Amino acid sequence: MAANEPNPLDRIAALGDPTRRGIFEVLAAGPCSVAEIARQLPVTRPAVSQHLRVLKEAGLVKHETFGTRHLYQIDVIGVAAIRDYLDSLWQRALINFKAEAERSFAEIGKSQNKENPK
C-alpha cells in the first residue's frame, strides 16, 4: 500500500454514509456523470459532487474526462483492497474456528477415555 493510499478501513468508512453507498450502487451499474447520478437519487448535484470527492479520496471511485463531460466509475483496485481485507479477516476466523474445533474434539476424546478406560 502506497504512503498516501487509503487503508481498507478508510474505504469501508467512506461507504458508511447511506448517500455515498447509494452513489456507489448507482456506479456499480456503469459509469455516470454527476447529473445522471443526481437524477437517480434524492440529492442535489453539488451534494453528489461532494460525496464523489469523498469516494474518490477513499480510492473507491475514479473519473475520466471526455471533452466537457466527467464520467465517474467504480475503482476496482479500491474495491479489491476491501475484499482482500475482508478475506484476510475471514481466513483468520476460519483458522481460529478450526483450532477451537480441534481443541474441543481433543478434550471430548480425553473425557471419553477417562470414562471408558481400557
CORKA-V746850 format. One record per helix or strand of 3 or more residues. SS is the DSSP state (H for helix, E for strand). FROM is the first residue (numbers start at 1). TO is the last residue. Records with the same first field share a line. If there is no record, write none. Layout:
SS: FROM-TO  FROM-TO
//
This chain:
H: 8-14  18-28  34-40  45-57  76-115
E: 61-66  69-74
//
